[in-house]
């Protein structure tokens, strides 16, 4: 009995000494060192403690967004099945050059709410409008990649360009991807049914396999980045399967022709001519003809995911257009 009490006493004393040492060390730390555990870098607009940033959109859906810097806003809309993190290179590049950079996770993607309904272009555009309203954005440059390009077009077609200075559509899905009598150059329905099957059956493996054509890694001599592949898979798996499944119909069957006709701000269309996901001839080439006064920039041999894999080329070209 005496031995047990002695051990307990020693343990208690040891715990007290450890706690006291930790407390003393914390008090001796410089203020800024202690603060880094709960505070990120401040741009003068953030609260002392960083919290996940969300807005409430249609039907109370929580939409996650990232926002850094100050100055003219640049609003980025990501492709399927990715998240706002797909724009990391652009957000760092433009944030360092004095712009306010903003990117959101589309509903059912990434850190936003996973909704059963509303995974279609009208609601995506309304969610984006809610972001504009909540953050009081004006004179914004809208940049969309792939499905995000359709989102930009539908936003302007549905909500107008009052708050928009310029638009950029990169490797984007407009005017319409699905083959039909009106769109004979499009892709057949079974292509998109194959995507649906991949998502429904084993989307984890499907997203890994998709990185090959997405970034042109299946081309002879391609230099494969396992980091890019892993990040693509990780972003995809953060989203909800129902929303990702529904979004396939949204990006493939939505006709954006009327939306493109309503774009009345300077517009840049950027597309790689080796895009295996959204073929250039039936998308970027036609979009540049429909949007009044659009500037078209074609990148020989570049893949669909060129904002990520070729950011060193895309970012300066974006910068030149925004400054012009």
Buried (B, 14 or more C-beta within 10 A) or exposed (E): EEEEEEEEEEEEEEEEEEEEEEEEEEEEEEEEEEEEEEBEEEEEEBEEEEEEBBBEBBEEBBBBBBBBBEEBBBBBBBBBBBBBBBBBBBBBBBBEBEBBBBBBBBBBBBBBBBBEBBBBBBBBBBBBBBBBEBBEBEEBBBBBBBBBBBBBBBBBBBBEBEBBBBBBBBBBBBBBBBBEEEBEEBBEEEEBEEBBEBBEEEBEEBBBBBBBBBBBBBEEEEEEBEEBBEBBBEBBBBBBBBBBBBBBBBBBBBBBBEBBBBBBBBBBBBBBBBBBBBBBEBBBBBBBEBBEEBBBBBBEEBBBBBBBBBBEBBBEBBBEBBEE
